[in-house]
Amino acid sequence: MNYQEYEKQCKLIVKDNSHLLNELTEHMRTLVSTEEVVQEHVSNIEFFINTYLLREEPIHAKNGITFISPFLSYFFPSKCGWSSVKTLKRYIASFKRFYKFMLFTNRIEESAYDSLSSLIKEEKDEWLFNVDYVNH
């Protein structure tokens, strides 16, 4: 894919993601007690799907589960100045909520959500170690 095609695909994905994020916001408002928490989760997901997933190739949010580990183990601790143990834990919570929403709205299969749950159980300690190591 040439650069022009990459840019075109990314613009289409960002447009789709805008609608997705609006739906997520409305959905989360029915579940979460404060607007601040809603906005934090939506902001975390927006960064992941509109920045990280589009860095090298256009990747749709529904396919993002396989990219969570590289994001949390390397990119987030080493490239994001706001990374900390606390913010990493918030990202994990955001991913759980987002992909649960994706499951609820039939955008992903239950097996994909189960894969996310297993991934978090298996790799969370490593992610926390990495972010703590980088920040000290």
C-alpha positions as CSV (number, residue, x, y, z in Angstrom):
1,M,0.0,0.0,0.0
2,N,1.4,3.4,-0.9
3,Y,1.3,6.4,1.4
4,Q,-1.8,8.0,-0.3
5,E,-3.8,4.8,0.1
6,Y,-2.6,4.5,3.8
7,E,-3.7,8.1,4.5
8,K,-7.1,7.4,2.8
9,Q,-7.7,4.2,4.8
10,C,-6.7,6.0,8.0
11,K,-9.1,8.8,7.4
12,L,-11.9,6.3,6.8
13,I,-11.1,4.5,10.0
14,V,-10.9,7.7,12.1
15,K,-14.3,8.7,10.7
16,D,-15.7,5.2,11.7
17,N,-14.0,5.5,15.1
18,S,-15.6,8.8,15.7
19,H,-19.0,7.2,15.5
20,L,-17.8,4.3,17.6
21,L,-16.5,6.6,20.3
22,N,-19.7,8.5,20.4
23,E,-21.6,5.3,20.9
24,L,-19.1,4.2,23.6
25,T,-19.6,7.5,25.4
26,E,-23.3,7.1,25.5
27,H,-23.1,3.5,26.6
28,M,-20.7,4.3,29.3
29,R,-22.8,7.1,30.7
30,T,-25.4,4.5,31.5
31,L,-22.9,2.4,33.5
32,V,-20.4,4.8,35.1
33,S,-21.1,7.2,37.9
34,T,-19.2,10.3,36.8
35,E,-18.6,12.1,33.5
36,E,-14.9,12.4,34.4
37,V,-14.5,8.6,34.4
38,V,-16.4,8.2,31.2
39,Q,-14.2,10.8,29.5
40,E,-11.0,9.2,30.8
41,H,-11.9,5.8,29.4
42,V,-13.0,7.2,26.1
43,S,-9.9,9.3,25.8
44,N,-7.7,6.2,26.5
45,I,-9.5,4.3,23.8
46,E,-9.4,7.2,21.4
47,F,-5.6,7.4,21.8
48,F,-5.2,3.6,21.2
49,I,-7.5,3.3,18.2
50,N,-6.7,6.6,16.5
51,T,-3.0,6.9,17.2
52,Y,-1.5,3.6,18.1
53,L,-3.5,1.3,15.8
54,L,-2.9,3.7,12.8
55,R,0.9,4.3,13.3
56,E,2.2,1.8,10.8
57,E,-0.9,0.4,9.0
58,P,-4.6,1.1,9.1
59,I,-6.0,-1.3,11.8
60,H,-9.7,-1.3,12.8
61,A,-10.6,-1.1,16.5
62,K,-12.3,-4.5,16.4
63,N,-8.9,-6.0,15.5
64,G,-7.1,-4.1,18.2
65,I,-7.0,-6.8,20.9
66,T,-3.9,-8.4,19.3
67,F,-2.1,-5.1,19.6
68,I,-2.8,-4.4,23.3
69,S,0.2,-6.3,24.6
70,P,2.7,-4.5,22.4
71,F,1.0,-1.2,23.3
72,L,1.1,-1.9,27.1
73,S,4.4,-3.7,27.3
74,Y,6.5,-1.3,25.1
75,F,4.8,1.7,23.5
76,F,2.9,3.1,26.5
77,P,5.8,2.8,29.0
78,S,8.5,4.1,26.7
79,K,6.8,6.6,24.4
80,C,4.0,8.1,26.6
81,G,5.3,10.7,29.2
82,W,2.2,10.2,31.3
83,S,2.7,6.5,31.7
84,S,2.7,5.2,35.3
85,V,1.4,2.1,37.1
86,K,-1.8,4.0,37.9
87,T,-2.4,5.1,34.3
88,L,-1.5,1.6,32.9
89,K,-4.2,0.1,35.3
90,R,-6.7,2.6,33.9
91,Y,-5.8,1.6,30.4
92,I,-6.4,-2.0,31.2
93,A,-9.8,-1.0,32.7
94,S,-10.5,1.0,29.6
95,F,-9.7,-1.9,27.3
96,K,-12.0,-4.2,29.3
97,R,-14.9,-1.7,29.1
98,F,-14.3,-1.0,25.4
99,Y,-14.1,-4.5,24.2
100,K,-17.0,-5.5,26.5
101,F,-19.0,-2.8,24.7
102,M,-17.8,-4.1,21.3
103,L,-19.0,-7.6,22.4
104,F,-22.3,-6.1,23.6
105,T,-22.9,-4.4,20.2
106,N,-21.9,-7.5,18.3
107,R,-18.8,-6.0,16.8
108,I,-16.6,-8.8,18.1
109,E,-17.1,-12.4,19.0
110,E,-17.2,-13.7,22.6
111,S,-14.0,-15.6,21.9
112,A,-12.2,-12.4,21.1
113,Y,-13.3,-10.9,24.5
114,D,-12.2,-14.1,26.2
115,S,-8.9,-13.8,24.5
116,L,-8.5,-10.3,25.9
117,S,-9.4,-11.5,29.4
118,S,-6.8,-14.2,29.2
119,L,-4.2,-11.8,27.8
120,I,-4.7,-9.5,30.7
121,K,-4.4,-12.3,33.3
122,E,-1.3,-13.6,31.7
123,E,0.6,-10.4,31.0
124,K,-0.6,-7.8,33.5
125,D,2.3,-8.3,35.9
126,E,4.8,-7.9,33.1
127,W,3.2,-4.7,31.9
128,L,3.1,-3.3,35.4
129,F,6.8,-4.2,35.9
130,N,7.8,-2.6,32.6
131,V,6.0,0.7,33.3
132,D,7.4,0.8,36.8
133,Y,10.9,0.1,35.5
134,V,10.8,2.8,32.8
135,N,9.5,5.4,35.3
136,H,12.3,4.8,37.9
